[in-house]
Amino acid sequence: MTTNPAPIRVAIVEDHADFRDGLRLMLSSSQRLTIVGAFPSVEASMRDFPECDVLLLDINLPGRSGIESIPVYKRQSAAMQIVMLTGLDDDESIFNAILAGADGYLLKKTPPARVLAAVEDAAEGGTPMTPYVARRVIEHFKSTSPAKTEYQLSDREREILSALVKGLDNRQIADTLFISYETVRNHLKHIYEKLHVNSRTQAVSKAITERIV
C-alpha cells in the first residue's frame, strides 16, 4: 500500500501583488502544497503568522527586510524552512541571507517547476539553491577559505557532501549515485555527526569554508 506524502504548508511574504498572486496560483497547482498565508510585508505577516512548513521570503520589502527578519521567523518556529525568493543575485545579499539562517536561496527567474521542487525539497530538509547562487557561494569561499580540515568522511560521504554543495536535493543525489533515497538520508545523518553540524545549510557552509570537498 502506497502512502501519500504529507501535505506541505507554505506561506509567502512578497510585496509585489502580481508576483505574489502568480506565485500563490502556481504553488496551488500542486496537490501536495497548501498556501496558508500570503503577505505584502514582514510586519503584515507578524500580525497573525500561520503555522507553516516552508516560508518563501523576499528580501527587498517595505519596512523590515527579509534578511533581517530571518532570525525573527526562526524564533517563532525553528522547524520552519525559510527559502529566499528574490531578484537579488549579488554576493552580499546571498551570503548575508545564508549567514542569517536561510535554508535556501532562489532567484525570481527560477522556472516554476523548479520552485515547486524546491519547496518540497526544503520541507524534506533540503537546501535548494538556484545553480547561479550555488556557484557564487562556491567561488566566494574557495577564494577566502582556510586550509582543509579532515573529518574522516568516507568516499561515499564525500560524494554526497559534494553533491550538497552543488545544490542537489536528496532525490537528485540518489538518482546521480544510483542509491536509494533512504540511503542518502542515512549518509547525511552520519555526515552531520562527523562535521558536528545540525543542518544541510551548516554542512554546505562548513564544506566550503574548510575545503572539505
N, C-alpha and C positions, 0 to 999 in steps of 0.2 A: 504494500500500500504506500503510495507516494504522499508525503506530507508537504502541503503548500508552505512556501516560505512566509515568515512572519511579516505583517504589513509594516511599512516604514512611515513614520510621521515626519513631515517636512514643514519647516517654517521658512519664510523668505523676508529679508529686510533689504529693500531696494527702493530708492526714491523716484526713479523714472516710472511713471504709471504704465506706459505702454509696454515697456520691457517687463515690468512686474506681472502685468496681466498675461502677457505672452508666455512668460516662464511658468506661471501657475497653470495655464491651459496645457502647456507641453507636458509638465510633470503629471498632471491629472490623467494624461493618456495612458499612464502605466497603472495596471490594476493593483500593483503592489504598493504604490505610493499614495499617501493621504495628505493633502495640504491642510494643515491645522491653523495656519495664520500667514498673512502677507501684509507687511507694514512698510510705510514710507520712510521711517527713521527708527533709530535705536530707541529714542525717547517714547515713540508711539508703541513700540513693541513691549517696553517695560511696564506699561500700564496694566497689562493683563497677558503676560507672556505664557503661551501654551506649553504643555509638556510635549517635547518632540525628540526625535532621534537624530535628525540632521538639520542644521541651520545653514541656509545659503545666505551669505552676508556680503554686501557691497562694502567698499572702502570709503569712497567719497560720498558722504551722506550729510544732509543738513543737521547741524548740531554735532553731537559726538560722532567721531569717525568709527568705521568698522574695526580698524586695528585696535584702537584704544578701548573698544568695547568687548574685545575677546575675553579678557580676564573676568569682566562682569558677568558675561553669559556663563563662563565656566564655573563661577561660584554658584550660579543658580542650578546648574546641572553638570556635574563633572563627566557624566556618561554621554552627554550630547556631543555629537561630532560637528565641528564648525568648518565649513568649506567656503573660502572666499570666492566670490564670483564677481569679477571686476574687469574693467577695461585697462587697468594699470599694469604694465609689464616692466616697470623699472626695477632695478635691483633693490633700491631702498624699500619700496612697498612690499616686494616679495619676502625679503629677509626679515623685515620688521613684523610682518604677519606671522611668519613661521616662529620667530622668537617669542611672539606674544602668545603662542599656543594654538595657532590654526592647524587643523587636521588635514587640510587640502587647499589647493590654490588653482582655480580655473579662470581662464580669460573668457570674457563675454562672447567672443567669436567662436568659442568651442562648439562643435556640431551638437545638435540636440540629443542625438543618440549617445554621445559621449557624456553629456551632462547626466542623462538618466543612469548610465552605467556608473558614473562617479558617485552619485547619491547612494546607490546600492552598495558600492564598494566601501564608502565611508561608514555606512551603517554596519557593515561587517568588520569594521576595524581597519580598513584600508586608508591609504594616504593619497588620494587622487590628485594628480597634478597635470596640467597641460604640458605636453612634451617640451615646449619652449621654456616653461618655467623650470622644469626639472633640469634642463640643460644649463640654464643660467645659474642655478644653485650649485651644480657640479663644477662649472667653470670657476665660479667665485671661490669656493672653498679649496679647490685644487691650487689656486694661486696664493692662498693665505694659510693653508693648513700646516700644522706641525708634523714632526716625524711620525711615521706609522707605529702603532702600538699593537701587539699581538694579544688576541683573546682566545686562542685555542679553538678557533672555529674549524669545523670540518670542511672539506671541499664542497660538499653539497650545501652547507650553511652559507659559505661564501658566495656560491652561485645565487642563492635565494636573496641574500643581502644585496648583491649587485643588482638583481632584478628590482628590488625595492627602490634602490637609488635611481633607477631608470624610470620609475613611476608606474611599474606594472602592478596590477592588483592580484589578489590571491589566485583567481581563476586563470588569469593570463600566465602567471608563473607556473601553475600546474600544467597548462597546455604546452608551454615552452619547454619545460623539463620532463614532460611525459610522466608525471606523477599525479597522485590523486590530490584533490582539494584538501582533504583531511591531513594528508602527509605534509602539505605546505604549512598548514596551521600548527602541526606538531613541531616542525622545524623552527617556525617563528617563535614559538614558546621557548625553545632552547636558545635561540639567538638572543632573545631579550634577557634571559638569565645570564648568559655569558657576557653580554655587554653592560649588564646592570642598568637596564632601561625598562620602561613600562609601556611604551607605545611605539608604533611604527615611525611616527614623526621623530621621536628621540633616537631611534635606531638609525634612521637615514641621516640625521644630523651628525651623529657620532661617527658613522661610517665615512662621511665626507670629511669632517673636520680632522679626524685622526688617520685618514687614508687607510682604512681597514680593507677596502676593496679598490 
